[in-house]
Amino acid sequence: MNPMNFMKAKGLLTQFTTNHPKLPAFFKAASSQIGEGSIIEISVTTAEGKNLCTNMKVRPEDMQLVEELKNLSK
């Protein structure tokens, strides 16, 4: 990754977490509960009221990535 792009993304992420302080706390709490067989669901409601939703069941082979993502927040 280009170092300048990384710095830009870091700044945007900092601003995002400042604007939405509950989201990082939610991810931290949820990440400690995610395990094999967990279902992760993402839902978006547009300004027009349209709802988009998807989900995934965490498989054994997903757990290495889940653990790495947990370590990023430490």
CHARMM-style PDB file with segment names, atoms N, HN, CA, C and O in Angstrom:
ATOM      1  N   MET     1       0.845  -1.180   0.000  1.00  0.00      PROA
ATOM      2  CA  MET     1       0.000   0.000   0.000  1.00  0.00      PROA
ATOM      3  C   MET     1       0.889   1.241   0.000  1.00  0.00      PROA
ATOM      4  O   MET     1       1.894   1.304   0.707  1.00  0.00      PROA
ATOM      5  N   ASN     2       0.508   2.199  -0.785  1.00  0.00      PROA
ATOM      6  HN  ASN     2      -0.309   2.149  -1.360  1.00  0.00      PROA
ATOM      7  CA  ASN     2       1.211   3.470  -0.852  1.00  0.00      PROA
ATOM      8  C   ASN     2       1.130   4.162   0.514  1.00  0.00      PROA
ATOM      9  O   ASN     2       0.033   4.309   1.055  1.00  0.00      PROA
ATOM     10  N   PRO     3       2.263   4.591   1.084  1.00  0.00      PROA
ATOM     11  CA  PRO     3       2.249   5.233   2.403  1.00  0.00      PROA
ATOM     12  C   PRO     3       1.344   6.464   2.482  1.00  0.00      PROA
ATOM     13  O   PRO     3       0.732   6.719   3.520  1.00  0.00      PROA
ATOM     14  N   MET     4       1.259   7.214   1.405  1.00  0.00      PROA
ATOM     15  HN  MET     4       1.756   7.006   0.563  1.00  0.00      PROA
ATOM     16  CA  MET     4       0.389   8.400   1.411  1.00  0.00      PROA
ATOM     17  C   MET     4      -1.083   7.993   1.474  1.00  0.00      PROA
ATOM     18  O   MET     4      -1.882   8.626   2.165  1.00  0.00      PROA
ATOM     19  N   ASN     5      -1.433   6.932   0.747  1.00  0.00      PROA
ATOM     20  HN  ASN     5      -0.784   6.418   0.186  1.00  0.00      PROA
ATOM     21  CA  ASN     5      -2.806   6.438   0.803  1.00  0.00      PROA
ATOM     22  C   ASN     5      -3.134   5.908   2.200  1.00  0.00      PROA
ATOM     23  O   ASN     5      -4.245   6.088   2.698  1.00  0.00      PROA
ATOM     24  N   PHE     6      -2.148   5.250   2.825  1.00  0.00      PROA
ATOM     25  HN  PHE     6      -1.245   5.104   2.420  1.00  0.00      PROA
ATOM     26  CA  PHE     6      -2.343   4.744   4.175  1.00  0.00      PROA
ATOM     27  C   PHE     6      -2.602   5.892   5.143  1.00  0.00      PROA
ATOM     28  O   PHE     6      -3.504   5.806   5.977  1.00  0.00      PROA
ATOM     29  N   MET     7      -1.823   6.964   5.042  1.00  0.00      PROA
ATOM     30  HN  MET     7      -1.091   7.034   4.365  1.00  0.00      PROA
ATOM     31  CA  MET     7      -2.001   8.116   5.929  1.00  0.00      PROA
ATOM     32  C   MET     7      -3.363   8.775   5.705  1.00  0.00      PROA
ATOM     33  O   MET     7      -4.020   9.196   6.658  1.00  0.00      PROA
ATOM     34  N   LYS     8      -3.777   8.862   4.453  1.00  0.00      PROA
ATOM     35  HN  LYS     8      -3.243   8.520   3.679  1.00  0.00      PROA
ATOM     36  CA  LYS     8      -5.087   9.439   4.141  1.00  0.00      PROA
ATOM     37  C   LYS     8      -6.198   8.575   4.743  1.00  0.00      PROA
ATOM     38  O   LYS     8      -7.129   9.090   5.361  1.00  0.00      PROA
ATOM     39  N   ALA     9      -6.088   7.242   4.554  1.00  0.00      PROA
ATOM     40  HN  ALA     9      -5.332   6.823   4.052  1.00  0.00      PROA
ATOM     41  CA  ALA     9      -7.098   6.325   5.093  1.00  0.00      PROA
ATOM     42  C   ALA     9      -7.136   6.400   6.616  1.00  0.00      PROA
ATOM     43  O   ALA     9      -8.215   6.360   7.207  1.00  0.00      PROA
ATOM     44  N   LYS    10      -5.979   6.507   7.255  1.00  0.00      PROA
ATOM     45  HN  LYS    10      -5.102   6.539   6.775  1.00  0.00      PROA
ATOM     46  CA  LYS    10      -5.929   6.594   8.718  1.00  0.00      PROA
ATOM     47  C   LYS    10      -6.639   7.852   9.197  1.00  0.00      PROA
ATOM     48  O   LYS    10      -7.382   7.817  10.178  1.00  0.00      PROA
ATOM     49  N   GLY    11      -6.410   8.963   8.504  1.00  0.00      PROA
ATOM     50  HN  GLY    11      -5.806   8.992   7.707  1.00  0.00      PROA
ATOM     51  CA  GLY    11      -7.090  10.215   8.855  1.00  0.00      PROA
ATOM     52  C   GLY    11      -8.593  10.101   8.693  1.00  0.00      PROA
ATOM     53  O   GLY    11      -9.349  10.572   9.543  1.00  0.00      PROA
ATOM     54  N   LEU    12      -9.030   9.482   7.611  1.00  0.00      PROA
ATOM     55  HN  LEU    12      -8.416   9.099   6.921  1.00  0.00      PROA
ATOM     56  CA  LEU    12     -10.464   9.302   7.380  1.00  0.00      PROA
ATOM     57  C   LEU    12     -11.082   8.388   8.432  1.00  0.00      PROA
ATOM     58  O   LEU    12     -12.198   8.630   8.892  1.00  0.00      PROA
ATOM     59  N   LEU    13     -10.356   7.339   8.810  1.00  0.00      PROA
ATOM     60  HN  LEU    13      -9.450   7.142   8.436  1.00  0.00      PROA
ATOM     61  CA  LEU    13     -10.853   6.424   9.838  1.00  0.00      PROA
ATOM     62  C   LEU    13     -10.958   7.134  11.188  1.00  0.00      PROA
ATOM     63  O   LEU    13     -11.918   6.922  11.929  1.00  0.00      PROA
ATOM     64  N   THR    14      -9.986   7.964  11.504  1.00  0.00      PROA
ATOM     65  HN  THR    14      -9.206   8.137  10.903  1.00  0.00      PROA
ATOM     66  CA  THR    14     -10.022   8.729  12.757  1.00  0.00      PROA
ATOM     67  C   THR    14     -11.246   9.647  12.772  1.00  0.00      PROA
ATOM     68  O   THR    14     -11.957   9.716  13.774  1.00  0.00      PROA
ATOM     69  N   GLN    15     -11.489  10.343  11.677  1.00  0.00      PROA
ATOM     70  HN  GLN    15     -10.911  10.288  10.863  1.00  0.00      PROA
ATOM     71  CA  GLN    15     -12.657  11.231  11.586  1.00  0.00      PROA
ATOM     72  C   GLN    15     -13.952  10.430  11.697  1.00  0.00      PROA
ATOM     73  O   GLN    15     -14.891  10.853  12.370  1.00  0.00      PROA
ATOM     74  N   PHE    16     -14.000   9.273  11.036  1.00  0.00      PROA
ATOM     75  HN  PHE    16     -13.237   8.930  10.489  1.00  0.00      PROA
ATOM     76  CA  PHE    16     -15.194   8.424  11.075  1.00  0.00      PROA
ATOM     77  C   PHE    16     -15.493   7.982  12.507  1.00  0.00      PROA
ATOM     78  O   PHE    16     -16.640   8.048  12.949  1.00  0.00      PROA
ATOM     79  N   THR    17     -14.470   7.532  13.232  1.00  0.00      PROA
ATOM     80  HN  THR    17     -13.538   7.477  12.872  1.00  0.00      PROA
ATOM     81  CA  THR    17     -14.698   7.062  14.603  1.00  0.00      PROA
ATOM     82  C   THR    17     -15.054   8.214  15.531  1.00  0.00      PROA
ATOM     83  O   THR    17     -15.758   8.014  16.521  1.00  0.00      PROA
ATOM     84  N   THR    18     -14.576   9.423  15.224  1.00  0.00      PROA
ATOM     85  HN  THR    18     -14.004   9.586  14.420  1.00  0.00      PROA
ATOM     86  CA  THR    18     -14.983  10.599  15.995  1.00  0.00      PROA
ATOM     87  C   THR    18     -16.462  10.898  15.760  1.00  0.00      PROA
ATOM     88  O   THR    18     -17.190  11.237  16.693  1.00  0.00      PROA
ATOM     89  N   ASN    19     -16.894  10.771  14.522  1.00  0.00      PROA
ATOM     90  HN  ASN    19     -16.302  10.496  13.764  1.00  0.00      PROA
ATOM     91  CA  ASN    19     -18.297  11.040  14.173  1.00  0.00      PROA
ATOM     92  C   ASN    19     -19.249   9.957  14.656  1.00  0.00      PROA
ATOM     93  O   ASN    19     -20.428  10.225  14.890  1.00  0.00      PROA
ATOM     94  N   HSD    20     -18.748   8.734  14.807  1.00  0.00      PROA
ATOM     95  HN  HSD    20     -17.790   8.516  14.617  1.00  0.00      PROA
ATOM     96  CA  HSD    20     -19.589   7.589  15.167  1.00  0.00      PROA
ATOM     97  C   HSD    20     -18.931   6.805  16.307  1.00  0.00      PROA
ATOM     98  O   HSD    20     -18.497   5.673  16.092  1.00  0.00      PROA
ATOM     99  N   PRO    21     -18.848   7.371  17.500  1.00  0.00      PROA
ATOM    100  CA  PRO    21     -18.091   6.747  18.596  1.00  0.00      PROA
ATOM    101  C   PRO    21     -18.646   5.408  19.084  1.00  0.00      PROA
ATOM    102  O   PRO    21     -17.903   4.627  19.680  1.00  0.00      PROA
ATOM    103  N   LYS    22     -19.902   5.127  18.856  1.00  0.00      PROA
ATOM    104  HN  LYS    22     -20.505   5.761  18.372  1.00  0.00      PROA
ATOM    105  CA  LYS    22     -20.472   3.857  19.322  1.00  0.00      PROA
ATOM    106  C   LYS    22     -20.040   2.669  18.459  1.00  0.00      PROA
ATOM    107  O   LYS    22     -20.031   1.529  18.925  1.00  0.00      PROA
ATOM    108  N   LEU    23     -19.684   2.939  17.204  1.00  0.00      PROA
ATOM    109  HN  LEU    23     -19.691   3.865  16.825  1.00  0.00      PROA
ATOM    110  CA  LEU    23     -19.349   1.837  16.295  1.00  0.00      PROA
ATOM    111  C   LEU    23     -18.086   1.085  16.702  1.00  0.00      PROA
ATOM    112  O   LEU    23     -18.124  -0.145  16.739  1.00  0.00      PROA
ATOM    113  N   PRO    24     -16.971   1.746  17.010  1.00  0.00      PROA
ATOM    114  CA  PRO    24     -15.796   0.983  17.453  1.00  0.00      PROA
ATOM    115  C   PRO    24     -16.059   0.188  18.739  1.00  0.00      PROA
ATOM    116  O   PRO    24     -15.567  -0.931  18.885  1.00  0.00      PROA
ATOM    117  N   ALA    25     -16.823   0.753  19.659  1.00  0.00      PROA
ATOM    118  HN  ALA    25     -17.223   1.662  19.540  1.00  0.00      PROA
ATOM    119  CA  ALA    25     -17.154   0.032  20.893  1.00  0.00      PROA
ATOM    120  C   ALA    25     -17.975  -1.217  20.578  1.00  0.00      PROA
ATOM    121  O   ALA    25     -17.767  -2.271  21.180  1.00  0.00      PROA
ATOM    122  N   PHE    26     -18.904  -1.095  19.640  1.00  0.00      PROA
ATOM    123  HN  PHE    26     -19.073  -0.239  19.152  1.00  0.00      PROA
ATOM    124  CA  PHE    26     -19.701  -2.252  19.237  1.00  0.00      PROA
ATOM    125  C   PHE    26     -18.816  -3.331  18.623  1.00  0.00      PROA
ATOM    126  O   PHE    26     -18.924  -4.505  18.980  1.00  0.00      PROA
ATOM    127  N   PHE    27     -17.937  -2.932  17.696  1.00  0.00      PROA
ATOM    128  HN  PHE    27     -17.849  -1.979  17.406  1.00  0.00      PROA
ATOM    129  CA  PHE    27     -17.058  -3.913  17.051  1.00  0.00      PROA
ATOM    130  C   PHE    27     -16.152  -4.598  18.071  1.00  0.00      PROA
ATOM    131  O   PHE    27     -15.900  -5.799  17.974  1.00  0.00      PROA
ATOM    132  N   LYS    28     -15.671  -3.845  19.035  1.00  0.00      PROA
ATOM    133  HN  LYS    28     -15.876  -2.870  19.114  1.00  0.00      PROA
ATOM    134  CA  LYS    28     -14.809  -4.440  20.059  1.00  0.00      PROA
ATOM    135  C   LYS    28     -15.587  -5.482  20.874  1.00  0.00      PROA
ATOM    136  O   LYS    28     -15.092  -6.582  21.118  1.00  0.00      PROA
ATOM    137  N   ALA    29     -16.803  -5.129  21.290  1.00  0.00      PROA
ATOM    138  HN  ALA    29     -17.206  -4.235  21.092  1.00  0.00      PROA
ATOM    139  CA  ALA    29     -17.622  -6.060  22.063  1.00  0.00      PROA
ATOM    140  C   ALA    29     -18.027  -7.270  21.224  1.00  0.00      PROA
ATOM    141  O   ALA    29     -17.978  -8.403  21.705  1.00  0.00      PROA
ATOM    142  N   ALA    30     -18.420  -7.040  19.994  1.00  0.00      PROA
ATOM    143  HN  ALA    30     -18.459  -6.120  19.604  1.00  0.00      PROA
ATOM    144  CA  ALA    30     -18.875  -8.134  19.125  1.00  0.00      PROA
ATOM    145  C   ALA    30     -17.728  -9.068  18.758  1.00  0.00      PROA
ATOM    146  O   ALA    30     -17.914 -10.283  18.681  1.00  0.00      PROA
ATOM    147  N   SER    31     -16.549  -8.507  18.531  1.00  0.00      PROA
ATOM    148  HN  SER    31     -16.398  -7.520  18.593  1.00  0.00      PROA
ATOM    149  CA  SER    31     -15.437  -9.348  18.076  1.00  0.00      PROA
ATOM    150  C   SER    31     -15.067 -10.404  19.107  1.00  0.00      PROA
ATOM    151  O   SER    31     -14.594 -11.482  18.748  1.00  0.00      PROA
ATOM    152  N   SER    32     -15.276 -10.107  20.374  1.00  0.00      PROA
ATOM    153  HN  SER    32     -15.661  -9.231  20.666  1.00  0.00      PROA
ATOM    154  CA  SER    32     -14.946 -11.098  21.397  1.00  0.00      PROA
ATOM    155  C   SER    32     -15.968 -12.235  21.440  1.00  0.00      PROA
ATOM    156  O   SER    32     -15.739 -13.256  22.088  1.00  0.00      PROA
ATOM    157  N   GLN    33     -17.088 -12.056  20.755  1.00  0.00      PROA
ATOM    158  HN  GLN    33     -17.275 -11.226  20.229  1.00  0.00      PROA
ATOM    159  CA  GLN    33     -18.149 -13.065  20.753  1.00  0.00      PROA
ATOM    160  C   GLN    33     -18.203 -13.888  19.471  1.00  0.00      PROA
ATOM    161  O   GLN    33     -18.905 -14.898  19.412  1.00  0.00      PROA
ATOM    162  N   ILE    34     -17.467 -13.464  18.447  1.00  0.00      PROA
ATOM    163  HN  ILE    34     -16.897 -12.644  18.495  1.00  0.00      PROA
ATOM    164  CA  ILE    34     -17.520 -14.159  17.157  1.00  0.00      PROA
ATOM    165  C   ILE    34     -16.725 -15.460  17.226  1.00  0.00      PROA
ATOM    166  O   ILE    34     -15.562 -15.478  17.628  1.00  0.00      PROA
ATOM    167  N   GLY    35     -17.364 -16.515  16.836  1.00  0.00      PROA
ATOM    168  HN  GLY    35     -18.309 -16.500  16.510  1.00  0.00      PROA
ATOM    169  CA  GLY    35     -16.717 -17.817  16.803  1.00  0.00      PROA
ATOM    170  C   GLY    35     -17.289 -18.633  15.662  1.00  0.00      PROA
ATOM    171  O   GLY    35     -18.207 -18.199  14.966  1.00  0.00      PROA
ATOM    172  N   GLU    36     -16.738 -19.812  15.480  1.00  0.00      PROA
ATOM    173  HN  GLU    36     -15.992 -20.165  16.045  1.00  0.00      PROA
ATOM    174  CA  GLU    36     -17.221 -20.718  14.443  1.00  0.00      PROA
ATOM    175  C   GLU    36     -18.718 -20.947  14.645  1.00  0.00      PROA
ATOM    176  O   GLU    36     -19.164 -21.264  15.748  1.00  0.00      PROA
ATOM    177  N   GLY    37     -19.484 -20.784  13.571  1.00  0.00      PROA
ATOM    178  HN  GLY    37     -19.122 -20.526  12.675  1.00  0.00      PROA
ATOM    179  CA  GLY    37     -20.929 -20.974  13.632  1.00  0.00      PROA
ATOM    180  C   GLY    37     -21.697 -19.684  13.884  1.00  0.00      PROA
ATOM    181  O   GLY    37     -22.916 -19.650  13.722  1.00  0.00      PROA
ATOM    182  N   SER    38     -20.990 -18.612  14.282  1.00  0.00      PROA
ATOM    183  HN  SER    38     -20.000 -18.640  14.414  1.00  0.00      PROA
ATOM    184  CA  SER    38     -21.652 -17.316  14.459  1.00  0.00      PROA
ATOM    185  C   SER    38     -22.180 -16.829  13.114  1.00  0.00      PROA
ATOM    186  O   SER    38     -21.637 -17.170  12.063  1.00  0.00      PROA
ATOM    187  N   ILE    39     -23.234 -16.036  13.156  1.00  0.00      PROA
ATOM    188  HN  ILE    39     -23.676 -15.759  14.009  1.00  0.00      PROA
ATOM    189  CA  ILE    39     -23.779 -15.444  11.940  1.00  0.00      PROA
ATOM    190  C   ILE    39     -23.549 -13.938  12.028  1.00  0.00      PROA
ATOM    191  O   ILE    39     -23.953 -13.288  12.993  1.00  0.00      PROA
ATOM    192  N   ILE    40     -22.890 -13.394  10.998  1.00  0.00      PROA
ATOM    193  HN  ILE    40     -22.562 -13.922  10.214  1.00  0.00      PROA
ATOM    194  CA  ILE    40     -22.654 -11.961  10.909  1.00  0.00      PROA
ATOM    195  C   ILE    40     -23.621 -11.420   9.871  1.00  0.00      PROA
ATOM    196  O   ILE    40     -23.660 -11.903   8.739  1.00  0.00      PROA
ATOM    197  N   GLU    41     -24.404 -10.417  10.256  1.00  0.00      PROA
ATOM    198  HN  GLU    41     -24.373 -10.025  11.175  1.00  0.00      PROA
ATOM    199  CA  GLU    41     -25.396  -9.842   9.363  1.00  0.00      PROA
ATOM    200  C   GLU    41     -25.125  -8.356   9.208  1.00  0.00      PROA
ATOM    201  O   GLU    41     -24.837  -7.661  10.182  1.00  0.00      PROA
ATOM    202  N   ILE    42     -25.219  -7.876   7.978  1.00  0.00      PROA
ATOM    203  HN  ILE    42     -25.453  -8.440   7.186  1.00  0.00      PROA
ATOM    204  CA  ILE    42     -25.029  -6.463   7.688  1.00  0.00      PROA
ATOM    205  C   ILE    42     -26.282  -5.972   6.977  1.00  0.00      PROA
ATOM    206  O   ILE    42     -26.765  -6.590   6.028  1.00  0.00      PROA
ATOM    207  N   SER    43     -26.799  -4.841   7.463  1.00  0.00      PROA
ATOM    208  HN  SER    43     -26.407  -4.339   8.234  1.00  0.00      PROA
ATOM    209  CA  SER    43     -28.007  -4.267   6.887  1.00  0.00      PROA
ATOM    210  C   SER    43     -27.785  -2.785   6.626  1.00  0.00      PROA
ATOM    211  O   SER    43     -27.204  -2.080   7.451  1.00  0.00      PROA
ATOM    212  N   VAL    44     -28.251  -2.320   5.479  1.00  0.00      PROA
ATOM    213  HN  VAL    44     -28.723  -2.893   4.809  1.00  0.00      PROA
ATOM    214  CA  VAL    44     -28.170  -0.906   5.119  1.00  0.00      PROA
ATOM    215  C   VAL    44     -29.561  -0.451   4.706  1.00  0.00      PROA
ATOM    216  O   VAL    44     -30.218  -1.102   3.893  1.00  0.00      PROA
ATOM    217  N   THR    45     -30.008   0.666   5.266  1.00  0.00      PROA
ATOM    218  HN  THR    45     -29.474   1.194   5.927  1.00  0.00      PROA
ATOM    219  CA  THR    45     -31.251   1.285   4.840  1.00  0.00      PROA
ATOM    220  C   THR    45     -30.889   2.593   4.156  1.00  0.00      PROA
ATOM    221  O   THR    45     -30.280   3.469   4.769  1.00  0.00      PROA
ATOM    222  N   THR    46     -31.259   2.728   2.896  1.00  0.00      PROA
ATOM    223  HN  THR    46     -31.753   2.016   2.398  1.00  0.00      PROA
ATOM    224  CA  THR    46     -30.922   3.933   2.141  1.00  0.00      PROA
ATOM    225  C   THR    46     -31.783   5.104   2.598  1.00  0.00      PROA
ATOM    226  O   THR    46     -32.756   4.921   3.330  1.00  0.00      PROA
ATOM    227  N   ALA    47     -31.422   6.301   2.166  1.00  0.00      PROA
ATOM    228  HN  ALA    47     -30.632   6.450   1.571  1.00  0.00      PROA
ATOM    229  CA  ALA    47     -32.206   7.500   2.491  1.00  0.00      PROA
ATOM    230  C   ALA    47     -33.625   7.382   1.941  1.00  0.00      PROA
ATOM    231  O   ALA    47     -34.549   8.001   2.468  1.00  0.00      PROA
ATOM    232  N   GLU    48     -33.797   6.592   0.886  1.00  0.00      PROA
ATOM    233  HN  GLU    48     -33.046   6.090   0.458  1.00  0.00      PROA
ATOM    234  CA  GLU    48     -35.122   6.394   0.294  1.00  0.00      PROA
ATOM    235  C   GLU    48     -35.924   5.302   1.001  1.00  0.00      PROA
ATOM    236  O   GLU    48     -37.085   5.070   0.662  1.00  0.00      PROA
ATOM    237  N   GLY    49     -35.319   4.639   1.970  1.00  0.00      PROA
ATOM    238  HN  GLY    49     -34.377   4.827   2.245  1.00  0.00      PROA
ATOM    239  CA  GLY    49     -36.017   3.605   2.725  1.00  0.00      PROA
ATOM    240  C   GLY    49     -35.808   2.187   2.205  1.00  0.00      PROA
ATOM    241  O   GLY    49     -36.389   1.245   2.745  1.00  0.00      PROA
ATOM    242  N   LYS    50     -34.999   2.018   1.177  1.00  0.00      PROA
ATOM    243  HN  LYS    50     -34.527   2.783   0.739  1.00  0.00      PROA
ATOM    244  CA  LYS    50     -34.725   0.682   0.653  1.00  0.00      PROA
ATOM    245  C   LYS    50     -33.775  -0.039   1.600  1.00  0.00      PROA
ATOM    246  O   LYS    50     -32.796   0.544   2.066  1.00  0.00      PROA
ATOM    247  N   ASN    51     -34.064  -1.308   1.883  1.00  0.00      PROA
ATOM    248  HN  ASN    51     -34.859  -1.782   1.504  1.00  0.00      PROA
ATOM    249  CA  ASN    51     -33.237  -2.078   2.800  1.00  0.00      PROA
ATOM    250  C   ASN    51     -32.450  -3.124   2.039  1.00  0.00      PROA
ATOM    251  O   ASN    51     -33.001  -3.890   1.248  1.00  0.00      PROA
ATOM    252  N   LEU    52     -31.141  -3.144   2.292  1.00  0.00      PROA
ATOM    253  HN  LEU    52     -30.692  -2.522   2.935  1.00  0.00      PROA
ATOM    254  CA  LEU    52     -30.256  -4.154   1.721  1.00  0.00      PROA
ATOM    255  C   LEU    52     -29.662  -4.924   2.884  1.00  0.00      PROA
ATOM    256  O   LEU    52     -29.180  -4.322   3.844  1.00  0.00      PROA
ATOM    257  N   CYS    53     -29.688  -6.233   2.814  1.00  0.00      PROA
ATOM    258  HN  CYS    53     -30.080  -6.723   2.034  1.00  0.00      PROA
ATOM    259  CA  CYS    53     -29.231  -7.040   3.930  1.00  0.00      PROA
ATOM    260  C   CYS    53     -28.550  -8.308   3.413  1.00  0.00      PROA
ATOM    261  O   CYS    53     -28.974  -8.907   2.425  1.00  0.00      PROA
ATOM    262  N   THR    54     -27.486  -8.695   4.109  1.00  0.00      PROA
ATOM    263  HN  THR    54     -27.142  -8.208   4.912  1.00  0.00      PROA
ATOM    264  CA  THR    54     -26.822  -9.958   3.796  1.00  0.00      PROA
ATOM    265  C   THR    54     -26.284 -10.546   5.100  1.00  0.00      PROA
ATOM    266  O   THR    54     -26.159  -9.844   6.103  1.00  0.00      PROA
ATOM    267  N   ASN    55     -25.971 -11.823   5.072  1.00  0.00      PROA
ATOM    268  HN  ASN    55     -26.072 -12.393   4.257  1.00  0.00      PROA
ATOM    269  CA  ASN    55     -25.375 -12.436   6.255  1.00  0.00      PROA
ATOM    270  C   ASN    55     -24.431 -13.552   5.831  1.00  0.00      PROA
ATOM    271  O   ASN    55     -24.456 -14.029   4.697  1.00  0.00      PROA
ATOM    272  N   MET    56     -23.608 -13.943   6.777  1.00  0.00      PROA
ATOM    273  HN  MET    56     -23.588 -13.555   7.698  1.00  0.00      PROA
ATOM    274  CA  MET    56     -22.686 -15.052   6.533  1.00  0.00      PROA
ATOM    275  C   MET    56     -22.502 -15.842   7.812  1.00  0.00      PROA
ATOM    276  O   MET    56     -22.514 -15.280   8.907  1.00  0.00      PROA
ATOM    277  N   LYS    57     -22.335 -17.131   7.671  1.00  0.00      PROA
ATOM    278  HN  LYS    57     -22.325 -17.587   6.781  1.00  0.00      PROA
ATOM    279  CA  LYS    57     -22.037 -18.000   8.802  1.00  0.00      PROA
ATOM    280  C   LYS    57     -20.526 -18.177   8.849  1.00  0.00      PROA
ATOM    281  O   LYS    57     -19.904 -18.536   7.849  1.00  0.00      PROA
ATOM    282  N   VAL    58     -19.935 -17.921  10.025  1.00  0.00      PROA
ATOM    283  HN  VAL    58     -20.440 -17.630  10.837  1.00  0.00      PROA
ATOM    284  CA  VAL    58     -18.487 -18.028  10.189  1.00  0.00      PROA
ATOM    285  C   VAL    58     -18.092 -19.502  10.143  1.00  0.00      PROA
ATOM    286  O   VAL    58     -18.564 -20.317  10.935  1.00  0.00      PROA
ATOM    287  N   ARG    59     -17.205 -19.823   9.187  1.00  0.00      PROA
ATOM    288  HN  ARG    59     -16.821 -19.161   8.543  1.00  0.00      PROA
ATOM    289  CA  ARG    59     -16.736 -21.193   9.006  1.00  0.00      PROA
ATOM    290  C   ARG    59     -15.391 -21.384   9.708  1.00  0.00      PROA
ATOM    291  O   ARG    59     -14.727 -20.400  10.032  1.00  0.00      PROA
ATOM    292  N   PRO    60     -14.986 -22.608   9.943  1.00  0.00      PROA
ATOM    293  CA  PRO    60     -13.692 -22.847  10.605  1.00  0.00      PROA
ATOM    294  C   PRO    60     -12.536 -22.132   9.900  1.00  0.00      PROA
ATOM    295  O   PRO    60     -11.643 -21.597  10.557  1.00  0.00      PROA
ATOM    296  N   GLU    61     -12.554 -22.125   8.561  1.00  0.00      PROA
ATOM    297  HN  GLU    61     -13.279 -22.560   8.027  1.00  0.00      PROA
ATOM    298  CA  GLU    61     -11.466 -21.507   7.824  1.00  0.00      PROA
ATOM    299  C   GLU    61     -11.482 -19.976   7.892  1.00  0.00      PROA
ATOM    300  O   GLU    61     -10.515 -19.332   7.485  1.00  0.00      PROA
ATOM    301  N   ASP    62     -12.566 -19.392   8.399  1.00  0.00      PROA
ATOM    302  HN  ASP    62     -13.351 -19.915   8.729  1.00  0.00      PROA
ATOM    303  CA  ASP    62     -12.650 -17.945   8.583  1.00  0.00      PROA
ATOM    304  C   ASP    62     -12.002 -17.495   9.894  1.00  0.00      PROA
ATOM    305  O   ASP    62     -11.683 -16.318  10.059  1.00  0.00      PROA
ATOM    306  N   MET    63     -11.813 -18.415  10.807  1.00  0.00      PROA
ATOM    307  HN  MET    63     -12.073 -19.371  10.673  1.00  0.00      PROA
ATOM    308  CA  MET    63     -11.384 -18.046  12.157  1.00  0.00      PROA
ATOM    309  C   MET    63      -9.990 -17.415  12.209  1.00  0.00      PROA
ATOM    310  O   MET    63      -9.741 -16.567  13.066  1.00  0.00      PROA
ATOM    311  N   GLN    64      -9.081 -17.803  11.321  1.00  0.00      PROA
ATOM    312  HN  GLN    64      -9.284 -18.491  10.625  1.00  0.00      PROA
ATOM    313  CA  GLN    64      -7.758 -17.186  11.335  1.00  0.00      PROA
ATOM    314  C   GLN    64      -7.872 -15.689  11.047  1.00  0.00      PROA
ATOM    315  O   GLN    64      -7.234 -14.880  11.721  1.00  0.00      PROA
ATOM    316  N   LEU    65      -8.680 -15.315  10.052  1.00  0.00      PROA
ATOM    317  HN  LEU    65      -9.198 -15.972   9.504  1.00  0.00      PROA
ATOM    318  CA  LEU    65      -8.879 -13.904   9.744  1.00  0.00      PROA
ATOM    319  C   LEU    65      -9.568 -13.196  10.901  1.00  0.00      PROA
ATOM    320  O   LEU    65      -9.188 -12.078  11.248  1.00  0.00      PROA
ATOM    321  N   VAL    66     -10.572 -13.820  11.505  1.00  0.00      PROA
ATOM    322  HN  VAL    66     -10.881 -14.728  11.224  1.00  0.00      PROA
ATOM    323  CA  VAL    66     -11.271 -13.219  12.649  1.00  0.00      PROA
ATOM    324  C   VAL    66     -10.283 -12.938  13.775  1.00  0.00      PROA
ATOM    325  O   VAL    66     -10.322 -11.865  14.377  1.00  0.00      PROA
ATOM    326  N   GLU    67      -9.410 -13.878  14.061  1.00  0.00      PROA
ATOM    327  HN  GLU    67      -9.379 -14.750  13.572  1.00  0.00      PROA
ATOM    328  CA  GLU    67      -8.415 -13.690  15.129  1.00  0.00      PROA
ATOM    329  C   GLU    67      -7.444 -12.560  14.788  1.00  0.00      PROA
ATOM    330  O   GLU    67      -7.086 -11.771  15.662  1.00  0.00      PROA
ATOM    331  N   GLU    68      -7.018 -12.476  13.536  1.00  0.00      PROA
ATOM    332  HN  GLU    68      -7.309 -13.117  12.826  1.00  0.00      PROA
ATOM    333  CA  GLU    68      -6.107 -11.398  13.125  1.00  0.00      PROA
ATOM    334  C   GLU    68      -6.786 -10.040  13.264  1.00  0.00      PROA
ATOM    335  O   GLU    68      -6.163  -9.077  13.709  1.00  0.00      PROA
ATOM    336  N   LEU    69      -8.062  -9.960  12.884  1.00  0.00      PROA
ATOM    337  HN  LEU    69      -8.568 -10.743  12.522  1.00  0.00      PROA
ATOM    338  CA  LEU    69      -8.786  -8.705  13.023  1.00  0.00      PROA
ATOM    339  C   LEU    69      -8.956  -8.312  14.487  1.00  0.00      PROA
ATOM    340  O   LEU    69      -8.898  -7.128  14.817  1.00  0.00      PROA
ATOM    341  N   LYS    70      -9.164  -9.281  15.361  1.00  0.00      PROA
ATOM    342  HN  LYS    70      -9.212 -10.243  15.094  1.00  0.00      PROA
ATOM    343  CA  LYS    70      -9.252  -8.997  16.801  1.00  0.00      PROA
ATOM    344  C   LYS    70      -7.936  -8.401  17.291  1.00  0.00      PROA
ATOM    345  O   LYS    70      -7.937  -7.473  18.101  1.00  0.00      PROA
ATOM    346  N   ASN    71      -6.810  -8.931  16.804  1.00  0.00      PROA
ATOM    347  HN  ASN    71      -6.809  -9.685  16.146  1.00  0.00      PROA
ATOM    348  CA  ASN    71      -5.502  -8.454  17.228  1.00  0.00      PROA
ATOM    349  C   ASN    71      -5.198  -7.035  16.767  1.00  0.00      PROA
ATOM    350  O   ASN    71      -4.383  -6.350  17.383  1.00  0.00      PROA
ATOM    351  N   LEU    72      -5.843  -6.583  15.688  1.00  0.00      PROA
ATOM    352  HN  LEU    72      -6.505  -7.140  15.187  1.00  0.00      PROA
ATOM    353  CA  LEU    72      -5.628  -5.232  15.209  1.00  0.00      PROA
ATOM    354  C   LEU    72      -6.138  -4.192  16.198  1.00  0.00      PROA
ATOM    355  O   LEU    72      -5.602  -3.086  16.266  1.00  0.00      PROA
ATOM    356  N   SER    73      -7.161  -4.536  16.958  1.00  0.00      PROA
ATOM    357  HN  SER    73      -7.596  -5.434  16.903  1.00  0.00      PROA
ATOM    358  CA  SER    73      -7.748  -3.571  17.885  1.00  0.00      PROA
ATOM    359  C   SER    73      -7.069  -3.537  19.232  1.00  0.00      PROA
ATOM    360  O   SER    73      -7.456  -2.749  20.094  1.00  0.00      PROA
ATOM    361  N   LYS    74      -6.054  -4.382  19.440  1.00  0.00      PROA
ATOM    362  HN  LYS    74      -5.739  -5.022  18.739  1.00  0.00      PROA
ATOM    363  CA  LYS    74      -5.363  -4.416  20.739  1.00  0.00      PROA
ATOM    364  C   LYS    74      -4.277  -3.383  20.808  1.00  0.00      PROA
ATOM    365  OT1 LYS    74      -3.594  -3.271  21.826  1.00  0.00      PROA
TER     366      LYS     74
END
